[in-house]
Amino acid sequence: MKITLQNISKTFGTTLAVDDFSCELPDGHLICLLGPSGCGKSTLLNMICGILTPSKGNIFFDEQDVTNLPPDKRNIGMVFQNYALYPHLNVLENIAFPLEIKKVPKKERFQKATEIAKLVKVDNLLKRFPSELSGGQQQRVAIARALIKNPKILLMDEPLSNLDARLRLEMREEIRRIQKQTGITTVFVTHDQEEAMSISDSIVLMKDGVLIQKGLSLDLYNNPNCSFVSEFLGNPPVNRIKNTSDFLDYALKSQILPKDYERFLSKNVFFEIRPECFKISQNKNAVKCKILRISRMGKEELAYLDFFGQEVCAILQNEEELSIGDEIFVEFKKKGLFVFDAITENRVEVE
């Protein structure tokens, strides 16, 4: 089911939580609402599910206007951060509970619950109670309970935040598998950019209640429309480079910038370069840098370099071990170099 958000705003007293938000969430996709804490993503999710009513604007499920429809009439499933399982019910009973409310006969609802339990891989835990389950198992049960109603839309609000790092990685893959297998339109709220990029078909990036950029995760990463996007996505974060004549001269000689680079000299701009865009070079015309410090990540090394008098982080792959104080030559690829207007911080197109 397609979700259309049309000029949605939400205020709480004098606080504007969501501001004139318009977006289309495609049918059958897993879409991440991403942004820093307090940006309005959970508020937006609660308006989609009907817990909150927009102050302005409309919400459509396909062609149906559901703006003022109560949650129980929207045919949605919801998974909360705390899972909200009933402690006095076992796994089978927890999963089946939504059908019990609908007065579905016990045999039928337990049969359906068992089928859903197999889908989320908790069919061996049906007689256990929530207190006997791990965090990941509790989450699977919560997802199963949301799916048993056969909803058209699944909404998930920070569902992985209570899990440890290794379990979060495992559950990312499981949520993706379940979504692909069911084909259900899923909206997933998170503040974790790595989580969003690994799990989603597309990302809706928010800041201060406003839609900043929407698209495929790699599109946002490779083609940010403003510096907020480039700086929010990526770990280690992107490097900001001041607009200096030395750097511009090098960028021109390396054909990283177009020949009319003089227009950047007269503009108030800055540059950003992703750490993975640096590479060690044997070319003596490359940039000579001094290694200030090193942090190792498995096969890769994070080297902090003196780059045109500015400290930058570079992910370097080198057969020989690097040391602090070494002088090396580096160059970088065109992909991953961005130019931004210093006033608006919007992207400046480079042709």
C-alpha positions as CSV (number, residue, x, y, z in Angstrom):
1,M,0.0,0.0,0.0
2,K,1.3,3.4,-1.0
3,I,1.5,6.2,1.7
4,T,1.2,9.8,0.6
5,L,1.9,12.6,3.1
6,Q,0.5,15.9,1.8
7,N,1.7,19.1,3.5
8,I,1.7,17.6,7.0
9,S,2.4,19.8,10.0
10,K,2.2,19.1,13.7
11,T,2.4,21.5,16.5
12,F,2.5,21.0,20.3
13,G,1.7,24.3,21.8
14,T,4.2,26.7,20.4
15,T,6.6,23.9,19.2
16,L,6.5,23.0,15.5
17,A,7.5,19.3,15.4
18,V,6.8,18.6,11.7
19,D,6.7,21.4,9.2
20,D,4.8,21.2,5.8
21,F,6.1,17.7,5.1
22,S,5.2,16.2,1.8
23,C,6.4,12.8,0.6
24,E,5.3,9.6,-1.1
25,L,6.3,6.2,0.4
26,P,6.1,3.5,-2.4
27,D,4.0,0.3,-2.0
28,G,6.0,-2.8,-1.0
29,H,9.1,-0.9,0.0
30,L,11.0,-0.7,3.3
31,I,11.5,3.0,3.9
32,C,13.6,4.5,6.8
33,L,12.6,7.7,8.4
34,L,16.1,8.9,9.5
35,G,17.4,11.9,11.4
36,P,18.8,13.1,14.7
37,S,16.9,12.8,17.9
38,G,14.1,15.3,18.1
39,C,13.8,15.8,14.3
40,G,10.1,14.8,14.2
41,K,10.4,11.3,12.7
42,S,8.5,9.5,15.6
43,T,5.9,12.2,15.5
44,L,5.5,11.6,11.8
45,L,5.2,7.9,12.3
46,N,2.5,8.4,15.0
47,M,0.5,10.5,12.6
48,I,0.7,7.7,10.0
49,C,-0.6,5.2,12.5
50,G,-3.3,7.5,13.8
51,I,-2.1,8.0,17.4
52,L,-1.6,11.7,16.5
53,T,-3.7,13.8,14.2
54,P,-1.9,16.4,11.9
55,S,-2.4,20.0,12.7
56,K,-2.5,20.6,9.0
57,G,-2.3,18.4,5.9
58,N,-3.6,15.0,4.8
59,I,-2.5,11.4,4.9
60,F,-3.5,8.9,2.2
61,F,-3.2,5.1,2.0
62,D,-3.4,4.6,-1.7
63,E,-6.3,6.9,-2.6
64,Q,-8.1,6.7,0.8
65,D,-7.8,9.8,3.0
66,V,-7.1,8.4,6.5
67,T,-6.1,11.7,8.2
68,N,-8.9,11.4,10.8
69,L,-9.3,7.7,10.8
70,P,-8.6,6.0,14.2
71,P,-5.7,3.5,14.3
72,D,-7.9,0.4,14.5
73,K,-9.5,1.3,11.1
74,R,-6.2,1.8,9.2
75,N,-5.1,-1.9,8.9
76,I,-1.6,-1.3,10.2
77,G,0.8,-3.2,12.4
78,M,3.0,-1.4,14.9
79,V,6.2,-2.5,16.6
80,F,7.4,-0.2,19.4
81,Q,10.8,0.3,20.9
82,N,9.9,-1.6,24.1
83,Y,8.0,-4.4,22.3
84,A,5.1,-4.2,24.8
85,L,4.6,-7.9,25.2
86,Y,2.0,-9.1,27.8
87,P,4.1,-10.8,30.6
88,H,1.3,-13.1,31.7
89,L,0.9,-14.6,28.2
90,N,3.2,-17.1,26.5
91,V,4.6,-16.5,23.0
92,L,1.8,-18.2,21.2
93,E,-0.8,-16.3,23.2
94,N,1.0,-13.0,22.7
95,I,1.2,-13.5,18.9
96,A,-2.5,-14.6,18.7
97,F,-3.8,-11.8,21.0
98,P,-4.8,-9.3,18.2
99,L,-7.1,-12.1,16.7
100,E,-8.5,-12.8,20.1
101,I,-9.7,-9.2,20.3
102,K,-11.4,-9.7,16.9
103,K,-13.2,-12.8,18.3
104,V,-11.4,-15.2,16.0
105,P,-12.0,-18.8,17.3
106,K,-9.1,-20.1,19.4
107,K,-8.1,-23.0,17.1
108,E,-8.0,-20.7,14.1
109,R,-6.0,-17.9,15.8
110,F,-3.5,-20.4,17.3
111,Q,-3.0,-22.0,13.9
112,K,-2.4,-18.6,12.3
113,A,0.0,-17.6,15.2
114,T,2.0,-20.8,14.7
115,E,2.4,-20.0,11.0
116,I,3.6,-16.5,11.7
117,A,5.9,-17.8,14.4
118,K,7.6,-19.9,11.8
119,L,8.1,-16.9,9.5
120,V,9.9,-15.0,12.3
121,K,11.7,-18.1,13.6
122,V,10.2,-18.4,17.1
123,D,8.1,-21.5,16.5
124,N,10.3,-23.4,19.0
125,L,9.5,-20.9,21.8
126,L,5.7,-20.9,21.7
127,K,5.3,-22.0,25.4
128,R,7.8,-19.6,26.8
129,F,6.9,-16.3,28.5
130,P,8.4,-12.9,27.7
131,S,10.7,-13.0,30.8
132,E,12.3,-16.2,29.4
133,L,13.2,-14.6,26.1
134,S,16.2,-12.7,24.9
135,G,15.8,-9.2,23.5
136,G,16.0,-10.4,20.0
137,Q,13.5,-13.1,20.6
138,Q,11.1,-10.6,22.2
139,Q,11.5,-8.4,19.1
140,R,10.6,-11.3,16.8
141,V,7.5,-12.0,18.9
142,A,6.5,-8.3,18.6
143,I,6.9,-8.4,14.9
144,A,4.9,-11.6,14.6
145,R,2.1,-10.1,16.7
146,A,2.0,-7.1,14.4
147,L,1.9,-9.3,11.2
148,I,-0.8,-11.7,12.4
149,K,-3.5,-9.1,11.5
150,N,-2.3,-9.2,7.9
151,P,-1.8,-5.5,7.9
152,K,-1.2,-3.4,4.7
153,I,1.4,-1.3,6.4
154,L,4.0,-2.2,9.1
155,L,5.4,0.7,11.3
156,M,8.5,0.2,13.4
157,D,9.7,2.8,15.9
158,E,13.4,2.4,16.8
159,P,12.9,-1.4,17.1
160,L,16.6,-2.2,17.4
161,S,17.7,0.4,20.0
162,N,17.5,-1.9,23.0
163,L,19.7,-4.7,21.5
164,D,23.4,-5.1,21.7
165,A,25.5,-4.4,18.6
166,R,25.9,-8.0,17.3
167,L,22.2,-8.7,17.8
168,R,21.2,-5.5,16.0
169,L,23.2,-6.7,12.9
170,E,21.4,-10.0,13.0
171,M,17.9,-8.5,13.4
172,R,18.5,-6.0,10.6
173,E,18.9,-9.0,8.3
174,E,15.9,-10.7,9.8
175,I,13.6,-7.6,9.4
176,R,14.8,-7.2,5.8
177,R,14.1,-10.9,5.1
178,I,10.6,-10.8,6.6
179,Q,9.8,-7.6,4.7
180,K,10.9,-9.1,1.4
181,Q,9.0,-12.3,2.1
182,T,5.8,-10.6,3.0
183,G,6.1,-7.7,0.6
184,I,4.4,-5.4,3.1
185,T,5.0,-1.6,3.0
186,T,7.3,-1.0,6.0
187,V,8.2,2.4,7.6
188,F,11.2,2.0,9.9
189,V,12.2,4.9,12.3
190,T,15.9,5.2,13.3
191,H,18.6,7.7,14.1
192,D,21.3,5.3,13.1
193,Q,22.5,6.0,9.6
194,E,24.4,2.7,9.2
195,E,21.2,0.9,10.1
196,A,19.2,2.9,7.6
197,M,21.6,2.4,4.8
198,S,21.9,-1.4,5.4
199,I,18.2,-2.2,5.7
200,S,16.2,0.2,3.5
201,D,15.0,0.4,-0.1
202,S,15.0,4.2,0.4
203,I,15.7,6.8,3.1
204,V,13.7,9.9,4.1
205,L,16.1,12.1,5.9
206,M,14.7,14.7,8.3
207,K,16.0,17.7,10.3
208,D,14.0,20.0,12.5
209,G,10.7,18.6,11.3
210,V,11.5,19.2,7.6
211,L,12.2,16.8,4.8
212,I,15.8,17.3,3.7
213,Q,16.3,14.6,1.1
214,K,14.6,11.4,0.0
215,G,16.0,8.7,-2.2
216,L,17.9,5.4,-2.4
217,S,20.5,5.2,0.4
218,L,23.5,5.2,-2.1
219,D,22.0,8.2,-3.9
220,L,21.9,10.2,-0.7
221,Y,25.4,9.1,0.2
222,N,26.9,9.8,-3.3
223,N,24.8,12.8,-4.2
224,P,23.9,14.8,-1.1
225,N,21.9,17.9,-1.8
226,C,23.4,19.8,1.2
227,S,26.2,19.5,3.7
228,F,23.8,18.2,6.4
229,V,23.2,15.1,4.3
230,S,26.8,14.4,3.5
231,E,27.8,14.9,7.2
232,F,25.0,12.8,8.6
233,L,25.6,9.8,6.3
234,G,29.0,8.1,6.5
235,N,31.3,6.7,9.2
236,P,34.0,8.0,9.6
237,P,32.4,11.3,8.7
238,V,33.1,13.3,5.7
239,N,36.0,15.8,5.8
240,R,35.3,19.5,5.4
241,I,38.0,21.4,3.4
242,K,38.4,25.1,3.3
243,N,38.3,27.0,0.0
244,T,42.1,27.7,-0.4
245,S,43.9,28.5,-3.6
246,D,46.4,25.7,-3.0
247,F,43.6,23.1,-2.8
248,L,41.9,24.6,-5.9
249,D,45.1,24.5,-7.9
250,Y,45.6,20.8,-7.1
251,A,41.9,20.0,-7.8
252,L,42.3,21.7,-11.2
253,K,45.5,19.9,-12.1
254,S,43.9,16.6,-11.1
255,Q,40.9,17.3,-13.2
256,I,38.7,16.9,-10.2
257,L,37.1,20.3,-10.8
258,P,36.2,21.6,-14.3
259,K,38.4,24.1,-16.1
260,D,36.2,27.0,-15.1
261,Y,37.2,26.5,-11.5
262,E,37.8,30.2,-11.2
263,R,34.2,30.6,-10.4
264,F,34.8,28.8,-7.1
265,L,37.6,31.3,-6.2
266,S,35.0,34.1,-6.4
267,K,32.3,32.3,-4.4
268,N,32.0,31.6,-0.7
269,V,32.2,27.8,-0.9
270,F,33.7,24.9,1.0
271,F,34.5,21.4,0.0
272,E,33.8,18.0,1.5
273,I,35.7,14.7,0.8
274,R,34.8,11.3,2.0
275,P,37.6,9.4,3.8
276,E,37.5,6.4,1.4
277,C,38.2,8.7,-1.5
278,F,41.9,9.1,-0.6
279,K,44.5,6.7,-1.8
280,I,48.2,6.4,-1.5
281,S,50.0,7.4,-4.7
282,Q,53.5,6.9,-6.1
283,N,52.9,10.0,-8.2
284,K,55.2,12.7,-6.9
285,N,52.8,15.3,-8.3
286,A,50.2,14.1,-5.8
287,V,49.7,15.8,-2.4
288,K,52.5,15.3,0.1
289,C,50.9,14.7,3.5
290,K,52.3,14.0,7.0
291,I,50.6,11.4,9.1
292,L,49.5,12.9,12.4
293,R,47.9,9.9,14.0
294,I,46.6,6.4,13.0
295,S,43.6,4.3,14.0
296,R,43.4,0.7,12.7
297,M,40.1,-1.0,11.6
298,G,41.0,-4.5,10.6
299,K,42.7,-4.4,7.2
300,E,42.0,-0.7,6.8
301,E,43.8,2.1,8.5
302,L,42.3,5.4,9.4
303,A,45.1,7.9,8.9
304,Y,44.7,11.5,10.1
305,L,46.7,13.6,7.7
306,D,48.0,17.2,7.4
307,F,46.3,17.9,4.0
308,F,47.0,21.5,2.7
309,G,47.4,22.6,6.4
310,Q,44.1,21.0,7.4
311,E,43.6,17.8,9.3
312,V,41.6,15.1,7.4
313,C,40.7,11.5,8.0
314,A,41.6,9.1,5.2
315,I,40.8,5.4,4.9
316,L,44.0,4.0,3.4
317,Q,44.9,0.5,2.2
318,N,48.6,-0.1,2.1
319,E,50.7,-3.2,2.0
320,E,53.4,-1.6,4.2
321,E,52.7,-0.5,7.8
322,L,52.3,3.2,8.2
323,S,53.6,5.2,11.2
324,I,52.9,8.5,12.8
325,G,55.2,11.1,11.3
326,D,55.6,9.4,7.9
327,E,55.3,11.5,4.9
328,I,53.2,10.0,2.1
329,F,51.7,11.1,-1.3
330,V,48.0,10.9,-1.7
331,E,45.4,11.6,-4.3
332,F,41.7,11.1,-4.4
333,K,38.9,10.1,-6.8
334,K,36.3,12.4,-8.3
335,K,33.6,10.4,-6.6
336,G,33.1,11.7,-3.1
337,L,34.1,15.3,-3.6
338,F,31.3,17.8,-2.9
339,V,31.2,21.6,-3.2
340,F,28.7,23.5,-1.0
341,D,27.7,27.1,-0.7
342,A,29.0,28.4,2.6
343,I,25.9,30.5,3.3
344,T,23.1,28.2,2.4
345,E,25.2,25.0,2.8
346,N,23.4,23.7,-0.3
347,R,25.3,21.7,-3.0
348,V,26.9,23.6,-5.8
349,E,26.7,21.6,-9.0
350,V,30.0,20.7,-10.7
351,E,29.7,19.9,-14.4
